[in-house]
Amino acid sequence: MKKSQKLKFIDLFAGIGGFHLAFHNAGAECVFSSEWDDAARKTYEYNFKKISPELFKNGNFIGDINSIKDIENDIPDFDILTGGFPCQPFSNAGHKMGFEDTRGTLFFNIAEILRVKRPQAFFLENVTGLLNHNNGETFAKIREVLEEDLGYSFNFFRVKACDYGLPQLRPRVFMIGFKDKRIKFDAPAKKPLQLTMSEVFGGICPRKIGFTLRCGGRRSPIDDRRNWDGYIVDGEVKRVTSKEGKKMQGFPDGFEFPVNETYAMKQLGNSVAVPAIQAFAEVIVKALTNVHEESLLEVQDRQRYIQPMVPILGALQVNTR
């Protein structure tokens, strides 16, 4: 990678492109993406065709990840694998078969791509329930495969969207690892709230930080514990729409939904919180860029040392004949 080249990433289980937007803003280039849901694909392509035209021109925005038959040739070379994958139990968990325990799950697709393509890093996102899923065996197996079987470092962080400026709780677990285990990764500093629910609605709302956006269960009574989309604003009950949801997830004003409101809300509920992902993406990009630049300096130092030695070695050879 030349110093002027961008790091390349792939966007798996892409949804509407929260990872894509975050890493694009961090200075990386998306070279491959996968999303099976037709409505989400429509929103993704509508918003990213202009900023990542080569992705679509080259036919690298695919549907079902299971349709990939030849990983080595079907996926372009890349530096960072990203994705928020569905949580599934491993049928053989406890059998101590390592990598094979994950076969048949969507995580296996991630692990197999890492095994074949050997990128420099990965960044995975999931609900915090993953940590205790199936009595903790699911998370333990994921860590075992990534660390022991595939040889990556493994760091995980419990992160809330409000830790990085958004007015939403949205607790998630971020998993980040590097092929070069010398890279030490620390979570980026937390950021103050950038806007409140009052600013989201454009009226007085008693709650400063909102509930976690979800996919279902809308319009529960305002005092019901299952309520997540109802707020008191200027003394009246108001519901979160895609207009407010977009702000709560950190998507820009220009991000549009070419689908109906029901689909838009479902897509936002499934999305990642963009500023939280971006904060970590920037640290990853910086770490990989620094390692690359350090490697270049090492090569240059070796060349500076070797070149003056060439005439000396030549003279020694003459004198010993």
C-alpha positions in Angstrom: 0.0 0.0 0.0 1.4 3.3 -1.0 1.2 6.2 1.4 -1.4 7.9 -0.8 -3.6 4.9 -1.1 -6.7 4.4 1.0 -7.2 1.4 3.2 -9.9 -0.9 1.8 -12.7 -2.5 3.8 -15.6 -4.8 3.1 -19.1 -4.3 4.6 -20.9 -7.5 5.6 -24.5 -7.8 6.8 -24.5 -4.2 5.6 -28.0 -3.1 6.3 -28.4 0.5 5.2 -24.7 1.2 5.4 -23.8 2.5 8.9 -20.4 0.9 8.8 -19.9 2.1 5.2 -20.6 5.7 6.1 -18.4 5.5 9.2 -15.4 4.1 7.5 -15.8 6.3 4.4 -15.8 9.3 6.8 -12.6 7.8 8.4 -10.9 7.9 5.0 -11.2 4.2 3.9 -12.7 2.8 0.7 -15.5 0.2 0.5 -14.6 -2.5 -2.1 -17.2 -5.1 -1.4 -20.6 -5.3 0.4 -23.2 -7.9 1.2 -26.9 -7.4 2.3 -29.7 -9.9 1.6 -32.8 -7.8 2.5 -34.2 -6.2 -0.7 -35.6 -3.1 1.0 -32.3 -2.5 2.8 -30.4 -3.0 -0.4 -32.6 -0.4 -2.1 -31.8 2.2 0.6 -28.1 1.3 0.6 -27.6 1.6 -3.1 -29.7 4.8 -3.3 -27.4 6.5 -0.7 -23.9 5.1 -1.6 -24.0 4.9 -5.4 -22.6 8.4 -5.6 -19.8 8.1 -3.0 -18.7 4.6 -3.9 -19.5 4.2 -7.6 -16.9 1.5 -8.2 -18.5 -0.8 -5.7 -21.6 -1.0 -7.8 -19.9 -0.7 -11.2 -17.8 -3.7 -10.4 -20.7 -5.8 -9.2 -19.4 -6.0 -5.7 -22.7 -5.3 -3.9 -24.1 -8.7 -3.5 -27.2 -10.2 -1.8 -26.9 -13.4 0.3 -23.4 -13.9 1.7 -23.9 -17.7 1.3 -23.9 -17.1 -2.5 -20.1 -16.6 -2.4 -18.6 -19.7 -3.8 -15.0 -18.7 -4.4 -13.8 -16.3 -1.6 -10.3 -15.8 -3.0 -11.6 -14.6 -6.4 -15.1 -13.3 -5.7 -14.0 -10.8 -3.0 -11.4 -8.2 -3.8 -8.4 -7.9 -1.6 -9.0 -5.6 1.4 -7.5 -4.4 4.7 -10.5 -4.4 7.1 -13.5 -6.7 7.5 -16.6 -5.0 9.1 -20.0 -6.3 10.0 -22.8 -6.5 12.4 -23.7 -10.2 12.2 -26.8 -12.0 13.6 -26.3 -13.9 16.8 -26.7 -17.7 16.4 -25.9 -20.6 18.7 -23.2 -23.0 17.6 -24.6 -26.5 17.3 -21.4 -28.2 18.4 -20.5 -25.7 21.1 -18.6 -27.6 23.8 -17.2 -30.2 21.4 -13.9 -28.3 21.3 -13.7 -28.6 17.5 -12.6 -24.9 17.1 -13.3 -23.4 13.7 -15.5 -26.3 12.7 -17.9 -25.6 15.6 -19.1 -22.5 13.8 -20.0 -24.2 10.5 -23.5 -23.5 9.4 -23.8 -20.1 11.2 -23.3 -16.7 9.7 -20.3 -16.1 11.8 -18.7 -19.0 9.9 -18.9 -16.9 6.8 -16.9 -14.1 8.5 -14.4 -16.6 9.9 -13.9 -18.2 6.5 -13.4 -14.9 4.8 -10.8 -14.0 7.4 -9.1 -17.3 7.0 -8.9 -17.1 3.2 -8.2 -13.4 2.6 -6.1 -12.6 5.7 -7.0 -8.9 6.0 -5.1 -6.7 8.5 -8.1 -6.1 10.9 -11.7 -6.8 11.7 -14.4 -4.8 13.4 -17.6 -6.7 14.4 -20.7 -5.3 16.2 -23.4 -7.1 18.1 -26.0 -6.7 20.8 -24.5 -6.9 24.3 -26.7 -10.1 24.9 -24.0 -11.9 22.8 -21.8 -11.9 25.8 -24.2 -14.1 27.7 -25.8 -15.9 24.8 -26.1 -19.6 25.3 -24.5 -19.3 28.8 -21.5 -17.4 27.3 -20.5 -20.3 25.0 -21.3 -18.4 21.8 -19.0 -15.5 22.7 -16.3 -17.8 24.0 -16.4 -19.7 20.7 -16.2 -16.5 18.6 -13.2 -15.4 20.6 -11.5 -18.8 20.4 -11.9 -18.9 16.6 -10.7 -15.4 16.0 -7.8 -15.6 18.5 -6.5 -19.1 18.5 -7.6 -20.6 15.1 -7.2 -17.5 12.9 -4.4 -15.8 14.8 -5.8 -12.3 15.3 -5.6 -10.2 18.5 -9.0 -9.8 20.1 -10.4 -6.7 21.9 -14.0 -6.1 22.9 -15.8 -3.1 24.3 -19.2 -2.4 25.7 -20.3 0.8 24.0 -23.4 3.0 24.2 -24.4 5.4 21.4 -24.6 8.2 23.9 -20.9 7.6 24.7 -20.1 9.2 21.4 -22.5 12.1 21.1 -25.9 10.6 20.2 -29.1 11.0 22.3 -29.7 7.2 22.4 -28.7 4.5 24.8 -28.2 1.6 22.3 -25.7 -0.6 24.2 -23.6 -2.8 21.9 -20.5 -4.9 22.0 -17.7 -4.0 19.6 -15.1 -6.7 18.7 -11.8 -5.5 17.1 -8.7 -7.4 16.2 -5.5 -7.1 14.2 -3.3 -9.6 12.3 -0.3 -7.8 13.7 -0.6 -8.5 17.4 1.9 -5.8 18.2 -0.8 -3.2 17.6 -2.2 -2.1 20.9 -5.8 -0.9 20.6 -7.5 1.4 23.1 -11.1 2.7 22.9 -11.3 6.3 21.7 -12.1 8.9 24.3 -15.8 9.3 24.9 -17.5 12.4 23.5 -20.0 14.8 25.0 -23.7 14.7 23.8 -24.0 16.5 20.5 -27.8 17.0 20.7 -30.6 16.2 23.0 -34.1 14.7 22.5 -35.5 18.2 22.7 -33.3 19.1 19.7 -34.2 15.9 17.9 -38.0 16.8 18.2 -37.6 20.5 18.0 -39.6 21.0 21.2 -39.2 20.6 25.0 -38.6 16.9 26.0 -37.9 15.9 29.6 -35.6 13.1 28.4 -32.2 14.2 27.4 -31.1 10.8 26.1 -33.7 8.7 24.2 -34.5 5.0 24.3 -32.8 2.4 22.0 -34.4 2.4 18.5 -35.9 -1.1 17.8 -37.4 -2.9 14.9 -40.8 -3.8 16.3 -43.2 -3.1 19.2 -44.0 0.4 18.2 -46.8 2.6 19.7 -46.9 1.0 23.1 -48.6 3.2 25.7 -46.2 6.0 26.9 -46.1 4.6 30.4 -45.6 1.0 29.3 -42.1 -0.5 30.0 -42.0 -1.7 26.4 -42.4 1.9 25.1 -39.4 3.0 23.0 -40.8 5.4 20.4 -43.1 7.6 22.5 -42.0 10.8 24.2 -43.6 13.8 25.9 -42.8 16.8 23.8 -44.2 20.2 24.7 -46.7 18.4 26.9 -48.0 16.1 24.2 -47.2 12.5 23.2 -45.1 12.4 20.1 -43.7 9.3 18.3 -40.3 8.9 16.7 -40.4 8.8 12.9 -37.6 8.2 10.5 -36.9 11.9 10.6 -36.0 11.7 14.3 -34.6 8.2 14.1 -32.1 9.3 11.5 -30.8 11.9 13.9 -30.7 9.5 16.8 -28.5 7.1 14.7 -26.2 9.8 13.4 -27.1 9.7 9.7 -26.6 13.0 7.9 -29.6 15.1 6.8 -29.0 14.1 3.2 -29.4 10.4 3.8 -32.7 9.4 2.3 -35.1 6.4 2.4 -36.6 5.4 -1.0 -38.9 3.0 0.9 -42.1 3.5 3.0 -42.0 4.6 6.6 -42.5 1.1 8.0 -39.4 -0.1 6.2 -37.4 3.0 7.1 -38.1 2.6 10.8 -37.2 -1.1 10.6 -33.9 -0.3 8.8 -33.0 2.4 11.4 -33.8 -0.1 14.2 -31.4 -2.6 12.7 -28.6 -0.1 11.9 -25.5 0.7 13.8 -25.0 4.1 15.5 -22.7 5.8 13.0 -20.7 8.2 15.2 -19.9 5.4 17.7 -18.7 3.2 14.8 -16.8 6.1 13.2 -14.9 6.9 16.5 -13.5 3.4 16.6 -13.0 3.3 12.8 -10.7 6.4 12.9 -8.5 4.7 15.5 -8.3 1.5 13.5 -7.4 3.4 10.3 -4.8 5.5 12.1 -3.3 2.4 13.7 -2.9 0.5 10.4 -1.6 3.6 8.6 1.0 4.1 11.3 2.1 0.5 11.1 2.5 0.9 7.3 4.5 4.1 7.6 6.8 2.5 10.2 7.4 -0.5 7.9 8.3 1.9 5.1 10.8 3.7 7.4 12.3 0.3 8.4 12.8 -0.6 4.7 14.3 2.8 3.9 16.7 2.4 6.9 17.8 -1.0 5.7 18.4 0.4 2.2 20.5 3.3 3.5 22.6 0.8 5.4 23.0 -1.7 2.6 23.9 0.7 -0.2 27.1 2.1 1.5 28.2 -1.4 2.3 28.1 -2.5 -1.4 31.5 -1.0 -2.4 33.1 -2.1 0.9 32.0 -5.7 0.3 33.2 -5.5 -3.3 36.6 -4.3 -2.1 36.8 -7.1 0.5 36.1 -9.7 -2.2 38.9 -8.3 -4.4 41.4 -8.3 -1.5 40.6 -11.9 -0.6 41.2 -13.3 -4.1 
